[in-house]
Amino acid sequence: MAEKFRFFHRAHVRAPVAVAWSVFTDHERIGEFTNTPMRIIKPGSPDPNGLGCVRRMGVFDWQIDEIVNIWRPLEVYGYHIISSSMIDAHQGVVRFFPDHHGGCEWVYDMQNIPNQKALDQARAAGVSYQNFLGISFKEYMNDLEAECERRADSERVPAMPPSTSITTLD
């Protein structure tokens, strides 16, 4: 029986759920701030990124097609692989929770069953498959967290300093 690997990540970010949701689910733009090129090859309905969306991504030198199979905006989305020459089975679920400080938490649970080619590629790189994929997963999560906070910071309007006065020109 093939070995199953599980990757779990919980993050707290200084960004509202709406911002984190938009970062995670904008499949066409995700490659702008991660090292993972991705594009939609079949839009979902009614949201192009949503339920039924088929996205193609490049990870290492692999091409992977995934379909979005869970879609509850601002709460949870999930996907599974429908085509890959390196992975026999793979699924992920991401849940979003607002916190009491205007930010949010997300919980990402990913399960993966690689085939022998993927295990051999990791071994040739001198690492375990867990580390091979796990290190990249952690980097991907770090990139998503940074983008969430960057977008949230760009939307915040700084408070006016107390020494500022506003006058009108008459």
C-alpha positions as CSV (number, residue, x, y, z in Angstrom):
1,M,0.0,0.0,0.0
2,A,1.2,3.5,-0.9
3,E,2.3,5.8,1.9
4,K,0.1,8.8,2.7
5,F,1.7,12.1,3.8
6,R,-0.2,14.8,5.6
7,F,0.8,18.4,5.8
8,F,-1.0,20.7,8.3
9,H,-0.6,24.4,8.7
10,R,-2.3,26.9,11.0
11,A,-1.6,30.6,10.5
12,H,-2.7,33.8,12.1
13,V,-2.4,36.8,9.9
14,R,-3.1,40.5,10.3
15,A,-5.7,40.5,7.5
16,P,-9.4,40.1,7.5
17,V,-10.9,36.8,6.2
18,A,-12.0,38.6,3.0
19,V,-8.4,39.5,2.2
20,A,-7.0,36.0,3.0
21,W,-9.8,34.4,1.0
22,S,-9.0,36.6,-2.0
23,V,-5.3,35.7,-1.8
24,F,-5.9,32.0,-1.5
25,T,-8.6,31.7,-4.1
26,D,-7.4,34.0,-6.9
27,H,-5.8,31.1,-8.9
28,E,-4.7,33.3,-11.8
29,R,-2.7,35.7,-9.6
30,I,-1.2,33.3,-7.0
31,G,2.0,32.9,-9.1
32,E,2.7,36.6,-8.7
33,F,3.7,36.2,-5.1
34,T,4.5,32.5,-4.7
35,N,6.9,30.3,-6.6
36,T,3.9,28.3,-7.9
37,P,2.7,29.3,-11.4
38,M,-1.0,28.5,-11.7
39,R,-3.8,29.2,-14.2
40,I,-7.4,28.3,-14.7
41,I,-8.0,25.8,-17.5
42,K,-11.8,25.5,-16.8
43,P,-13.6,28.2,-14.8
44,G,-15.9,27.3,-12.0
45,S,-19.5,28.4,-11.7
46,P,-20.8,30.9,-10.8
47,D,-17.4,32.1,-9.5
48,P,-14.6,31.4,-12.0
49,N,-12.3,30.4,-9.1
50,G,-15.1,28.5,-7.3
51,L,-16.8,25.1,-7.4
52,G,-15.8,23.1,-10.5
53,C,-12.8,25.3,-11.3
54,V,-9.9,23.3,-12.8
55,R,-6.6,24.9,-12.2
56,R,-3.2,23.8,-13.5
57,M,-0.1,24.4,-11.5
58,G,3.6,23.8,-11.7
59,V,5.4,22.4,-8.7
60,F,9.0,21.4,-9.0
61,D,9.0,20.2,-12.7
62,W,5.6,18.6,-12.2
63,Q,2.3,19.6,-13.9
64,I,-0.7,19.1,-11.7
65,D,-4.4,19.7,-12.5
66,E,-6.7,20.2,-9.5
67,I,-10.5,20.7,-9.3
68,V,-12.2,22.8,-6.6
69,N,-14.7,20.5,-5.0
70,I,-15.7,22.5,-1.8
71,W,-16.6,26.2,-2.0
72,R,-18.2,28.2,0.8
73,P,-17.0,31.7,0.3
74,L,-15.1,33.2,3.2
75,E,-15.4,29.9,5.1
76,V,-13.8,26.9,3.4
77,Y,-12.6,25.7,0.1
78,G,-11.2,22.3,-1.0
79,Y,-9.7,20.6,-4.0
80,H,-8.3,17.4,-5.2
81,I,-5.9,16.3,-8.0
82,I,-7.5,15.1,-11.2
83,S,-4.2,14.7,-13.2
84,S,-0.6,14.3,-12.2
85,S,2.2,12.0,-13.3
86,M,3.8,12.2,-9.9
87,I,0.9,12.0,-7.4
88,D,-1.6,9.2,-7.1
89,A,-4.0,11.1,-4.8
90,H,-4.0,14.5,-3.2
91,Q,-6.6,16.7,-1.5
92,G,-6.5,19.9,0.4
93,V,-9.0,21.8,2.6
94,V,-8.5,25.3,3.8
95,R,-10.8,26.8,6.5
96,F,-10.9,30.5,7.4
97,F,-11.8,32.0,10.9
98,P,-12.0,35.6,11.8
99,D,-10.2,36.6,15.0
100,H,-11.1,39.3,17.6
101,H,-8.5,41.7,16.3
102,G,-9.6,42.2,12.7
103,G,-7.3,39.5,11.4
104,C,-7.9,35.9,10.8
105,E,-6.7,32.3,11.2
106,W,-6.6,29.7,8.5
107,V,-6.2,26.0,8.8
108,Y,-4.8,24.1,5.8
109,D,-5.0,20.3,5.8
110,M,-3.4,18.6,2.9
111,Q,-3.0,14.9,2.3
112,N,-0.9,13.4,-0.5
113,I,-0.1,9.9,-1.8
114,P,3.0,10.2,-4.1
115,N,3.8,7.6,-6.7
116,Q,7.2,5.9,-7.0
117,K,8.5,8.6,-9.5
118,A,8.0,11.3,-6.9
119,L,9.6,9.3,-4.1
120,D,12.6,8.6,-6.4
121,Q,12.9,12.3,-7.2
122,A,13.0,13.2,-3.5
123,R,15.6,10.5,-2.9
124,A,17.7,11.7,-5.8
125,A,17.6,15.2,-4.2
126,G,18.9,13.6,-1.0
127,V,15.9,14.3,1.2
128,S,12.8,12.4,2.4
129,Y,9.6,12.9,0.5
130,Q,8.1,14.5,3.7
131,N,10.9,17.2,3.6
132,F,10.9,17.4,-0.2
133,L,7.3,18.5,-0.3
134,G,7.0,19.9,3.3
135,I,9.7,22.5,2.8
136,S,8.0,23.8,-0.4
137,F,4.6,23.7,1.4
138,K,6.0,25.9,4.2
139,E,7.5,28.4,1.8
140,Y,4.2,28.5,-0.1
141,M,2.4,29.2,3.2
142,N,4.9,31.9,4.2
143,D,4.4,33.6,0.8
144,L,0.6,33.5,1.2
145,E,0.8,34.9,4.8
146,A,3.1,37.8,3.6
147,E,0.8,38.6,0.7
148,C,-2.3,38.7,3.0
149,E,-0.6,41.1,5.3
150,R,0.8,43.2,2.5
151,R,-2.7,43.6,1.0
152,A,-4.3,44.3,4.3
153,D,-1.7,46.9,5.1
154,S,-2.3,48.6,1.8
155,E,-6.0,48.9,2.6
156,R,-5.5,50.4,6.1
157,V,-5.8,54.2,6.4
158,P,-3.5,55.5,9.0
159,A,-5.0,57.4,11.9
160,M,-4.4,61.2,11.8
161,P,-1.6,62.1,14.2
162,P,-3.0,64.2,17.2
163,S,-0.8,67.2,16.3
164,T,-2.3,67.6,12.8
165,S,-4.7,70.3,12.3
166,I,-7.0,70.8,9.3
167,T,-7.6,74.2,7.9
168,T,-9.6,75.4,5.0
169,L,-8.6,78.0,2.5
170,D,-11.1,80.8,2.1
